[in-house]
Amino acid sequence: MEKMEDLVIRHFNDNDMFCRRNGIRITEKREGYARAEVLIEKHHVNGMNNVQGGVLFTLADFALAAAACTDVGRGVSMHCSITYYKTGKLGDLIIAEAVEDNRTRRTATCLVRIHTQRKKDDGTTEDITLAHAEGIVALFDIKLGPDGK
């Protein structure tokens, strides 16, 4: 039998057409936590050759919804806010890590850190926080089926 975490990953990655078309994937899921990633390509950048803010927002939104999802329920974002600190660049692998901060019967609040790693001039790698987000997910008593739907 497939584990709940694998079922959630498959559900999100197979059924969210917007994220699929834009290369955004859930790569890790455990109770109250999810990690989403996107490799930044040319269609993700704006006229200043920086990552479009909407890419980071979508990445955070996707991760927080997956973090709140369990085997007995699914959710959709009802509120999300984001604060941008730095910009992503072409070729960056950007990661959003969402952690559930609070859960009630009908909502879950998640905190999200959006970051990337870049090589420095001295050859070492630096972890760079690009943004933080906070979101509230409305929860529904809809079980994921064995087919991930």
Stockholm file with secondary structure:
# STOCKHOLM 1.0

chainA/1-149         MEKMEDLVIRHFNDNDMFCRRNGIRITEKREGYARAEVLIEKHHVNGMNNVQGGVLFTLADFALAAAACTDVGRGVSMHCSITYYKTGKLGDLIIAEAVEDNRTRRTATCLVRIHTQRKKDDGTTEDITLAHAEGIVALFDIKLGPDGK
#=GR chainA/1-149 SS CCCHHHHHHHHHHHHCHHHHHTTCEEEEEETTEEEEEEECCGGGBCTTSBBCHHHHHHHHHHHHHHHHCBTTBEEEEEEEEEEECSCCBTTCEEEEEEEEEEECSSEEEEEEEEEEEEECTTSCEEEEEEEEEEEEEEEECCCCCTTCC
#=GC SS_cons         CCCHHHHHHHHHHHHCHHHHHTTCEEEEEETTEEEEEEECCGGGBCTTSBBCHHHHHHHHHHHHHHHHCBTTBEEEEEEEEEEECSCCBTTCEEEEEEEEEEECSSEEEEEEEEEEEEECTTSCEEEEEEEEEEEEEEEECCCCCTTCC
//
